[in-house]
Amino acid sequence: MAHILSFGAGVNTVALMVLLVEEGEPLDGVVFADTGGETPATYDSLEIAKKYLENKNVPFTIVKARPRKTDLYGTASRRRVIPSVQWRWCTRDFKVNPIHKYYSLLGEHINQYIGIAYDEVHRMKDSREEYITNIYPLIEKRMTRDDCIDVIGRAGLPVPEKSGCYFCPFNSTERWLQLLTNHPNLFEKAIALEENSKHFPNQRLTDQVFRERDRVTLREYRDRLTLGNNAPQIPEGMVCGGYCMT
């Protein structure tokens, strides 16, 4: 039986990584599924986590869906689609499947730590695989996101930027604004991906932000953000699962 932390490189999983190490909980490894779509800040956070774990003698593994082929952005561009909120093929093919393939190579039952905080308890779910048991230490300890930030600070680590693909359809208004401010080149790439889709403009990367309120393309949304006109926050419950944005 192996205990593995499914790492998202965001606030929750960085805090959980620190807690597991500091409290001496079983931890046989940490795994991160790289879609190729994270921001530079998240890749910097990965390097920090890697060094932290090396000092604690905990193995850190990065897995990819297609190590020698295109990443998620390239795949979506080639197929002329955007990540789907309904079908979730991006999460399945570029997050879940690579991690499960890694688990299968271990040949053991996996106790999988997932970094979901207590204020997102509705995101908890059991694993669909018999050989995987999901464990939620942050929820068991009733730790909120603010608690996680405190843990990271006490460990002397920088608080990471929001993780997750920069072209994720679950991005909130805060996330889009962060991207436009800190990574305008990535915002432009997200626009290009959306407009390249064969389903554009009927399907947009802003659909979850606006829902039924409006029909706005990402290019139009960028102009609104530039002018300071914001939009409603992402609806409660409409967030990515435990493998993303944690």
N, C-alpha and C positions, 0 to 999 in steps of 0.2 A: 504494500500500500504506500503510495507516494503522495506527498502534500505539495501542491504546486500553486503558486500565485499567478492567476491570469492578469497580466499587467497592462494597464491602459495608458500609463504615463501621465495621468491627470492627478488632481489633488487627492481623490479618494484612494487610488491604488498606491500612490507614493506614501501616504500616511499609513496605509495598511502594511506596506513593506516594512516601514520603520517599526511598527508595533509588533509584527511577527518576530522580527529580529531581536528587539529589545526585551520582549517578554519570553523569549526562548521557546516559542511555539514551533512545532515541527514544520520545517520548510526545506524541501529537497530541491527546490528550484523555482525560478521565475521565468515566465514565458511571455513574449510580446509578439503579436502578429502585425507585421509591417505591411500596410497596404500601399505604401509609397506616397500616400496622400496627406501625411501629417505636415504641420508647419515646421519651419526651422527651429522654433522655440521648443517644440516637442522633441525633436531629434536631439537637441542640446540636453533636455531633461533625461533622455534615455542614457546619454553618456554619463551624466551625474549618477543615475541609478546604478549603472553598470559598475562604476568605480566604488560606490558605496557597498554593493554586494560583493565585489571582489575582496574588499577589506574584511568582510564577514564570512568569506569562504562559502558563499551561496552561488551556485551556478546560475547564469543568466543566458537565456537563449532567445534569439530572434528568428521567427519563422516567416516564410513568405509563401504565397500561393503558387507563384511561378517564378522561381529564383532566376531563371535564365530568359524569361520572357517579359512581356509588358506588365506594368503595374495596374492598379485599379483605374486610374485616370486614363491610361492608354487603352485599356480594355473597353471602357465606356465610350471613349472617343471612336475607337475602331467600330464598335457596334452601333454607334450613333444613338446612344441612349444616355440617360442620367440615372444615378442610383434610385432605386424604387422603394418608396415607403411601404407599399403593399407587399411586394414580393421579397424584398430584403435580400436579393441575390448577392449584393455587395458584401453584406455581413457574413452570409453563409459561405461564399467562395473565398473571401479574402481575410476573414477573421476566424470563424468557427471551424471550418474544414482544416486549415493549416494547423491550428492548435490541436484538434482532435487527431490529426495524423501524427503529430509529435507525441501525443499521449499514447497512441497505439504502439509506437516504437519502444516505449518504456516497459510495456508488457505487464503493467500492474493496475490495480484499481487506483483511481485518481481522486483524492480529496482536493477539490478545486476551490481555492480561496477567491472570492469575487468582491471587489471593492465598491460596494453600494452602501451609501451612508443611510443613517436612520431616517433622515428627512425625505428619502426616496424609497421607503420600504415597499411601496407598490411595485417596484421593479423586480422584486424577488421572484424567482421561479426555480423549480426543480430541473435538474438535467434530464434531457430526453434519452441519454445514453446510460445503460445499466452499469457501465464500468466507471462512471463519473458521479461523484456526490458533490453538489454545490454547498459551500460553506460561506456564511456571511458574518464575519467577526465584527464588523463595524455596526451592523444592526443588532447583533447580540449584545454589544456594549452600549447600544443606544447613542452612538457617536454621530453627530451631525457634520456637515461640511465645515462649519466653523471650528468644530473640535479637531477635524483633520488638519486644518491649517495650523492650529496650535501645535499639534504633534510634529508637523514638518518644521516649524520654526524652532521648537525645542531641540530638534536633531541637528540644527545648524544647516539645513538644506533650503534652497530657494523654493518658494511656492511656484509650482509649474503653471504655465498658461493652459487654458482649456485645450484638451486634446481632442482628437477626432479629425476625420478628413475635412479639409477646408471646403470641399464641395458637397458636404453632407446635406441632404434635404431636411434633416432634423435641426439644422442650425437655427438658433434663436436670433432675435434682433441684436442682442448683445454680442453674439458670436460674429455675425456679419459685420457689425460696426468695428469689432476688434480686428477682423481680417482686413477691412478697408483701411483702417488706421495703421496697423503694424505690418501688413503684408499686402499692399495694393496690387502687386504683381500676381499674387495668388487669387485675389478677387477677380482680376481680369481673366485669369485662366478658367475660373468657375463660370464666368459669363460665356467664354468661348465654348465650354463644354455644353452648357445649356442650349446655346443657339445652334450648336452642331447637331443636336438631337433631332431625329426624324419625327418626334412627337411635339416639337416646339412649334407654336407657343402654347399648345393645349396642356402640356406638362412643363412645370417650371420648378426650379430649386427653391422658390419662395412659397410654394403651395402650403406648406405646413405652418409657416408664420402667419400668412394671411387667411388661410382656410376659406371661409365663405364671404369674407369681408371685401375682398378685392381680387383682381386678377392682374398681377404685376410681374413683369419679367425681372430678372436679376439686374439687367442693365438699368431699367427704370428705377429699381429699388436703390441701386448705387447712387443715382442722381438725387433721389429723395434723401438719402443719408448725407450726401454732400451738402444739401441745402438745409439739413438739420430737421427734416420731417421724418419722424420715426413711425413705427408700426406696432401693432399689438404684440405682446410677448407670446412665445410658443404656448399653446394650451397645455394645461396640466395633464400629465400622463403620456403626452405625445413626445417621448424621448427614446433614444436608442437603447438597446438592451445592455446586458452586463458586459458584453465584449467591447463595446465602443464608448467613447466619451466618458471614461471614468478616471 
